[in-house]
């Protein structure tokens, strides 16, 4: 089975970190990697008249950088079943991503994130958080700036057991299968506090994962969900964090800001956000 991976890039080292992570994550699998650059003109000088030829020069420079990036990735790859494609577009980043996902049947989108700086939290042009909130067609993997790849042995999946699980879990199972990783399910409360609905969903999840390496964990006495997740990651040496982007669930909000957005700002490990499947 060939995997199709979309990697938006602005040619920064931050974006290259994400690309390199994707290459190593899928090092042993047949893959096609699509490097996407959404070109936007920014007048950084004092020009009042911008000629078409000047625009062409700027676009050709970016196309050259995109070619260089593809060549760099080909050099890094150790798998002759890896293929590399380029997508250059003048459409908006979100529109370009959505179009590429549909046309190329993308399995995973991988992006870099710089995380928080000083008192003001931001992602690279706010693009990463915008993408996870706007793109609902495939999972999105956010890779922290300067993150060094390690074979993922443990994947965390926080859940509140309030919903039946469906196709969303396939993304986690497929991710775990890449390197035979264990799935570590976290519930931020005690097992004895489950409602009947939660208990039923817990039993269904156990049955669904019966053939996959997995463990359930319970973390009570936490008022801040983000802190519980961060402590769990550290205490259990988690390699990848995964969440399903439901509304009104475990990742609901923290001080009126969605937890899923805050983890995008703060996560020290790769963070895969899975869009909810409408049923």
N, C-alpha and C positions, 0 to 999 in steps of 0.2 A: 504493500500500500504506500503510495506516494503522499507525503505531507506537503501542504502549500502554506508558506509562512510569509506574511506581509510585514515589512520593516520600513516604516516612514523614517526619513532622515533629513537633517538640516546640515549634514557634513561635520557636525561637532564630534568631539571625542566622546561626549555623553551618548550620542546616537550610535557611535561605533561600539561602545561598551555593550549596548543592547544587541547589536548585530552579532558581535562575537559570542555573546551568551547564547543566542539562538543557534549559531553554528555548532557550538559545543553541546548544547542540549540535544540536538538532533544529529549528532556526529555519526551515529551508526544507522541512520534511517535514510531511505531515499526521499529527497526533498527538493522542492523548487522554492527558492528564496526570491521574493520580489522586493527590490529596493525602490521605494516611492519617494519622489521629491515634489512637493507642491510649491511651485515657484511664485513668488509675489514680489512685485517691484516696490522697492523702498528708495525714495529719493534722499540720499544722505548728504548730497551736496547742495549747491546754491543754484542748480539748474532750474530755469523757469520753462524752458522748452526741451522736451525729451523727444528726440528723433527716433523713428522706427529702427534705424540702424544701430542706435545705442542700445535699445531694448534687445535687439538680436544679439549683440555682443554679450550682454549680461546673461541672456538665456543660454547662449552657447558655452559660456564659462561654467554655468551650473550643470549643463549636460556633460561637460568634460569631467567635473567633479563626481558626477554620478557614475560615469564610466570608470573612473579611478577607484571608486568605492567598490564597484562590482569586481574589478580586477583584484583588489586587495582581499576581498572575501574569497575569491577563487583560490588565491595563494594560501590563505589560512585553512581552507577546507582540506580534510584528509580523506574525503569520501568521493569516489568518482561517480557516485550516483546523486551527487548534489548538482543542481542546476541553478543558474542565476539569471534573473531578468531585471530589466530597468523600466520604471514607469515615471515619466516626466510629464507634469501637468501644470496648467495655470489655473485650474479650479481650486476652490478652497480645500484646506486639508481634510475637513470632515467629508465633504462631497466626494473628494478623490478617494478616500479610504472606503466609503460605502460602495462606490462604483467598483473599485478593485476587488472588494470582498465578493461581490456578486458575480463579476465577470470571471475571476480566477478561482472561485470556489475555495476561498481562504479558510484554513483551519484555525489559525492563530495569528493575532497581530502582536508584534513585539515592539515596545517603545522604551526609550531611556527616560529617566526622571532625575532631576538634580536634587529634589527634596527641598527642605526648608533652609532659608538663609536669613540670619538675623531675626528680627521681630516679625518680618513679613513672610508668610508662607506662600510659596509659588512653585509651580512646575515649569518646565521649559515652555515659556510663552503661554502657560496655562493649558497647553495642548493635551497633556496626558490626562488630566482630570476631565477636561472637556470630552475627550475621546471615550472614556469609560462611561460617561453619562449620556453620550449621544449615539455611540455605536452599539447596536443591539443584535448584530448579525453573527458575531463570533466572539470567543473569549479574547481578552486583552491582557497581555503580560507586561507589567511595568518593571523595568530593571534599574536598580539604583545606580547613581553615578559612581564610576570606578569599581563596581562590584566585580570580584574575581570569581570565575566559574568554579563551582564544586559539584561533583556528581550528587544529585539530590537523593538522599536516602530517606528523608522524612518530609512529607507534605502535610501542612495543617489545613483543616477545614472547619472553621467555627460555624455552628448552627444552633438555632433555637428550637428545632424539632416542631415548629408550628405549621409546617407545610409538608404535603406529600412530595416526594422526590421523583423527578422524571428524567428527561433527556439531559438536563443541566449536569447531572452527575457523570455523564459519559466523558465530559471534558476532563474531569479529575481522574477518572479511571485511565483514560488514554495517557494523560500526563504521567501518572504513576507507572504505567507499563513501559515507558521509555527506558527507565533505569531500575525497574523492579522496586520502586520506592514504596514505603509504607504510608498509608493514609491515616493521619492522626486527627480524629474528630474531637472537637472541643465544644463543650456546653458550659456556658458561664452561669452555673447554678448547681445545686446538688441533685443527684439522681432521684432522691426521695421527694423532690419538689415538682416532678413532672405531672402535668395534667393527663387525663385519659387520652386526649388527642396527641399530646407530645409522646406519651408512652407508645401509642400505636405507630406513630411515625418513626420512633426510635427502633421498634421491632422490624419495621419494613426496611429501614436503612441497614440494619444488621444483616438481614436476609439478602439484600441487594449486594452487599460487599462481602458475602461469605467466601467468595473465591479470590478475594484480594487481600493482601496484607494490610491490616488495619487495627487500630486501638482506639477506644473511647476514653476521654478524659473529662473530669468534672472540676470546675473552678468556682467555688462559692465565695461569698463575702467580698465581691467586687462591685463597686458602684460605677466604675468607669470601664466600659467595655474595651475601649482601646488599650488601656493599661493592662487588662487581663490578657488580651491577645499578645501584647508585647512581652509580658512576663512569660507567657506560655512558650513563645518563640525562643526566648533566651534559655529558659530552664530545660527545654527539650531539644535544643540544637536543631530547630526547624530550618529547612533549606528553601522551601517555597510556601508562601501563604496563598490560599485560595478562598474566594468568597463568591456567593451568588448575589447578583445585584437586584434583590427584591426591594420593594418598598415596604416600609413598616415591618421590619424584621429585626434580627440581631444587629444588623448594621444600619439601624434606623438613623439615629443622630446622637451627637454628643455636643452639648452646649449649643444646640440649634444648628449644628453643622454635621452633615452626614458622616458617619464613621468611615464609610468606604472612601470618601474624599480625604479624610484625615490620614488614613493608612497610606493612601497614595502619596501624601506629602512626607510621611514619616517612616515608612517601612524600610528596614535596613536590609531586607532580603527581597528577591523577586516576588511580585504580588500579581497573581492571576485573577482577574475579575470576569465572572461568567454571567452573561446576560440571562435574565429570566426567560423561560419559554412560555409564551402566552398560550393558555389552554381554555 
